[in-house]
Amino acid sequence: MYLRSRRVPLALTTAVAAVTATWALWLVFGETPTISPRLLSLTVMLAAVAFAHTLSGADDALDRTASVNWPVRRAGHLVVTATAIIALLFAITASSDARFEPLALVLRDTAGMLGLTALGAALLGAARAWIAPLTWTLVTVLPFMGPSPKLNMQVAGWLVQPAGTTAATVCATVLAVSGLLAYTLRGGPPRPAPETAPDH
């Protein structure tokens, strides 16, 4: 019931479709076995955004009740989501000629993107949690945002920096930890109560 109330089956279906479409496109049109960092970042973003709507339920009051240990449940929700996305990326492509690699890059991008999504959910609500990851990813995949020796470019374009780039790793880690803490401890902002007609 929890999974259904959080729309997890729909999110999982959407994430599977996004990963499969990326893999199929690269399998047909890609020139190397390894899927490019830009396409990887777009795929991770789509999967994270698909799960964004699972970060809140239909009832804010129920999500804030003291009878459930919500911080632990929220943290577990994010960890399981991250594991599911990473497992999808590798399970779909493991035995093919198009693969999401290297592992360090997949882990970094997934952790940072989910952290950014969770941060958006904590600050703006799950319905608007997609804004930050989508905006950052679209900026990152611009042609001039590739690997760079400049620190500011490494931070701004952390999604497409090579695995092991210190600034990109630190940026992704900060986003992951900040998002995890903010969402775990706060959840999402309460939605405004529906307006009622005045009594006459």
Secondary structure, DSSP 8 states (H G I E B T S, - for coil): -HHHHTTHHHHHHHHHHHHHHHHHHHHHH-SSSB--HHHHHHHHHHHHHHHHGGGS-S-HHHHT-TTS-HHHHHHHHHHHHHHHHHHHHHHHHTTSS-B---HHHHHHHHHHHHHHHHHHHHHH-GGGTTHHHHHHHHHHTSGGGSS-SSHHHHHHTGGGS-TT-HHHHHHHHHHHHHHHHHHHHH-S------------
